[in-house]
C-alpha cells in the first residue's frame, strides 16, 4: 500500500504575516493621526465659521470620521 504525504505549505510565512500586521498597524496609526488633526482643526473654528461651512459643532466627529475612514 502506497501513502502520499503532502508537505507543501500553501500559506504565507510568519515573516510575511508579521510584515502585514506591522503595515496594518502603521496604516491605522496614520489614519488615527489624520482623524485627530481634522477633528482638532474643525474644533478650533468658531461657531460662526462652522455655520458658514454648513456644519454645527456636533457634526465635527462624524465629518472627521467620514473624511478619514469614509464611513
ZIKA-V548226 format. One record per pair of residues at least 4 apart in sequence whose ideal C-beta (glycine too) atoms are under 7 Angstrom apart, sorted by the first residue. I is the first residue (numbers start at 1). J is the second residue. Records with the same first field share a line. If there is no record, write none. Layout:
BEGIN
I=J + J
END
This chain:
BEGIN
12=16 + 17
14=18
15=19
16=20
17=21
18=22
19=23
20=24
21=25
22=26
23=27
24=28
25=29
26=30
27=31
28=32
29=33
30=34
31=35 + 68 + 69
32=36
33=37
34=38 + 68
35=39 + 64 + 65 + 68
36=40
37=41
38=42 + 64 + 67 + 68
39=43 + 60 + 61 + 64
40=44
42=60 + 63 + 64
43=60
45=49 + 50
47=51 + 57
48=52
49=53
50=55 + 56 + 57
55=59 + 63
59=63
60=64
61=65
62=66
63=67
64=68
65=69 + 71
66=70 + 71
END
